[in-house]
Amino acid sequence: SWTQAMYWLDQAEEYGRSEASRELRIQIIDALDDMEGVARLPLQSSLNHDLPSSIAVSKMIAAESDVYLLDQNSGKVLRIYATDTGYKLDQQFECGPGPSGSIIISPLIDVVEMPLNNRFNAKVMGIDSNGNLSYCMPGDTPLTQPLATPDIGWEKISAIALDNDNLYVLDINNNAVW
């Protein structure tokens, strides 16, 4: 009956919405939630301010009290960290394209969380389209390391995975996992 009531309310609201229809919608949703055992949680923004509109997050990694966001537009990893009032963007965190010693890092295309106590003390590791790894840690500049190129070369690196100190690189145009 409540589902049917929602259907007819949707039909009626095609002709206009009112305070009474909004109250009825809340009543119907509450009744359906009670029947289905749904407990709605209040939501609030996790960041103290909005991210710039130019950022398109393609991957998130939650680690201890930090969250790392891969921006697919810039190929840069952003770090937000927990504070008493929510999360705050770390403006000093460096992880993304640019020169690093003798290596030029292209925009990062994927990122993975690093295990605790790794030799670089990095929190995340990213890879660019040329097979360069970037080990990133808060408060320090990233360390870079090129991967050995397969005999047939890299075609299109699209993802990485790290499992038990083994790095897996997905090269979709070569139809290969290295």
Disulfide bonds with the S-S distance in Angstrom:
Cys95-Cys136 1.99
